[in-house]
Each structure stands twice: as C-alpha cells, then as structure tokens.
Amino acid sequence: MTRPDPTNDAPYDLPGGYPTAESAARARDDADFQRAVTAYRFWYPTVSVEGIFNGNREIGIADNAAVGIASTGPLQVGFTLNSDTPYGAAALDLRDGPMVIELPAGPYIGLIDDHHQRWIMDMGIPGPDEGKGGRHVVLPPGYDGDVPSGCHVGRSNSFTVLMALRALPVGGDIDGALEALREVKIHRLGADTECLTFVDFSDKPLDSTCLRWEDNTEFWTVLHGIIDREPVVDEFRPMYGLLAGLGIRKGAPFAPDARTTRILDRAARVGRDQMLVSAFAGTRPDRIAWPNRAWEWVGLVPDNAEFETPTGLDLEARDRWFAQAIVASPAMFRRQVGGGSLYWLGTRDSRGDYLDGNADYTLTVPTPVPAGLFWSLTVYDAQTRSQVRTPLGRAALRSLFELPQNDSESIDLYFGPNAPVGVENLWVQTLPGRAWFAYLRIYGPQESSFDGSWRPGDFVRMPPLS
C-alpha cells in the first residue's frame, strides 16, 4: 500500500482564504493535540521524578524526615533500577532553607537533581570530594544567605529536589553497603543534630514510577500540581506557554472541559508510545555500540546531563533516556577509561527480533570482562521498564554474586521461561507474554570496553523444547 504524501495533504478547507467552521474546529483540535504531545514529552521527566517522591511517601518516607534505603530487586518497581548496589533516596524540601548532605570517606556515588530531573551536583566518587568525604550544600531558588566555607555547593531551580545515593558493596558485602548509607548525615543548614532517619524497605513492595499516570489525563493533573508549587524556570518559558494553551497555568485551577480532556488523554497515550519508540526502536547510527552487534548505547549524548550538543538540545536522546531510566548526571553518560560505569541496552536477538518472554536464549560474554570493579546483566520488563517479576525472584546476574570467577575464555548466560539443567545459577527467568530487555553494566570500564577488542555476543534464540 502506498502511503499518502503528507506534503500534498490539504486537511483543511479555506475557500477564498478563510477556513470553514468545520475546518477551523478541526484545526484547533489538531493544534492542541500536537502541542499536548510536545508538552508531554518535554515535561515527562518532571512527572517521572514525582513518581519517585510519591512512592517514598506511600510507604511512609516523608520529605525532609527520612531516607529510603534498599537492596533493590523485582519487588521494587522503578525505571531500570538495578541490584548491583544498594540505593538511598529522599525528597528534600528547600522551602525552609538549604539542606546539607555530609558524606564520610568511602565508596559512595550520589547526585542531586531538581524536580525536572536536571542535574545540580554530584557527590562521592564522581563528585568534587572524589570519595574522600565532605559537606554538600543544596541552596533553594533565590537564596542569598550565608553558606559555610569548605562546602561543595549546588543551587536548585526547584524547591523539591531528589537526593539519590549508592554505596558500592565492596567484596559483595550488601549489608556493609547498607550500613555505609546509614552513616550519611542529612539535615537542614544550621540544624546539624536534626538528621533524617533511614528506613530500609528492601523487603517491601514499592512503586517509584509514574506508570499509573503516564497514559491518561492524570498525567496532566500531576503536572499542574508541580507547576503550581515550583518556581518558573526561565529556560522553560516556551514550554510553559504550551501548557497555558491547554489550561495548565501556575496559580490557576486546572479544570479541563470535555473536549480538552479528550485531547489530553489521547496525547498522553500517544506521547508515551512515541517515547517508547525512541527508547526501543531507534534508527540513529550513533546508538550502535559495536559493529555487527545488536547492543546499543543507552545514553546518546556522552558527558552531558542536559542532552546538549553544539547544535542544540538532543530531544531524541532525552526522550530515549527518560522513557527507560531516572535521574541524570554527567557521570552517568561518561565514556572514558575508569570513568564510573557504562550502560548498554539489549532489546533484540542475533536475528534482529525483539526479545520474547516465551523464548529461551543464551548469551556468550567473553572473559575477562573489562570491569575494574564489577559488572552485571539485568533483565527488565518492557512495559514497566522495571526488573522482571517472576517466581525465581531474581532479575540480575552479577559478578559480585551469582557469576563464578574462572579462567575460561567466556561465560554463557541463560534467559527464558525454562530453567537450563545444571546451570540454574546462570539463568534469569522471563514471563511468557511479556517482552523484555537487558542492561549490561560495567563499573570501572577498562580500555577494551572502548577499542572494540572486547564485545559481548548477541542473545541467541534456542530451539523450542520438544
């Protein structure tokens, strides 16, 4: 079937230069829908981080009162969370003044992002303290008060910020890493003895995503609440204009009529789906990690947390990242030897087909893997973008835990609904009827991660069991 040429399409009737009433109504609907889809994709990170705040609050971890810590697994629903290192996360409210994060010396990796998932500062190994410890102060918008000397300072564009912190499990010691998180002190500036408490939710279900909102009108209700509470970001003014045309204005109620509700509901579904296409069906050549391999880079703009390039903002890279993941920091996109970690995305097998929860696969990984610290492979549900939840109760294979240390030239890993006989410890179970994808992570990448002398195989689909 031949597609119509959109350049020759004349959808509106304008006899003599003026539109008919029908064409005018249709053009207004089309324009509002197009604006809504653009607004959805731009503001998605803002609503997504509210999902993190909301998840904490639902299990009793209040803003400025507690930090949630966990050795996360399939029980915790969160966009591409992993089980490699324990997490700590807290919503910090700066309305009453700056907040201080005191890190001891040690193997910490942390960041502060604002309510729009824009980077404010790094902490720990990738930060200015370089893992040697230090006091990190986050200033609220418009703050002009005193700041103690000897601190690492970041200024936020929003009153609510996300503090995300990880402690590396040295030698595979998860309990030790959780204890290291508890040694961090977080308090308001000038209130050193009133520190946030720590709540371990490793064995509790948690949903820190915006999944419940992302494909319906509730997305816009949540966004309106954020717009109403937070200061205007000057760089975003054109995007506030898009929202205003849809009835979302700071200081005004959000009460869409039936027509606008219909448009916004459809825009949320279409916008979400377009972002998933950016995430999992990209066509850009720069997404390919190695020639003749299906593996892709997760981040497409190295070293830049704002997705900026010399020619402008890379919106495709931004959509791709936030459809799959949460938070942004230059350290997360760094491609250099020893520079933090590298993330690769696997969505297709060696034949080019999407990974299918009904099928069994093998993956051959050459060894030694060029990871100065450790490496892992985690399996995610394509719909929730969270670790697969199966009866096995495990979604990852990690060099610190499940993967054996040996002198062989490679290791075979297994994925699918059927357990491989004799090597169940090297298997991640998948669910029939659910598509999945994988992240391959290397921490402390070595030279062969970049020069092509090391590269993993592709997922190979196995014949069906007879």
DAMOSUL-V242408 format. One record per helix or strand. SS is the DSSP state (hx for helix, st for strand). FROM is the first residue (numbers start at 1). LEN is the number of residues. Records with the same first field share a line. If there is no record, write none. Layout:
SS->FROM-LEN ; FROM-LEN
//
This chain:
hx->6-3 ; 15-3 ; 21-38 ; 170-3 ; 174-9 ; 218-12 ; 234-11 ; 258-23 ; 285-3 ; 315-10 ; 330-4 ; 424-3 ; 447-3
st->66-5 ; 76-2 ; 86-8 ; 99-5 ; 108-6 ; 119-6 ; 134-6 ; 152-4 ; 160-8 ; 185-4 ; 197-4 ; 206-2 ; 288-1 ; 296-2 ; 308-2 ; 312-2 ; 341-6 ; 348-2 ; 354-1 ; 356-1 ; 361-6 ; 371-11 ; 387-1 ; 396-3 ; 410-7 ; 427-3 ; 435-11 ; 459-3
//
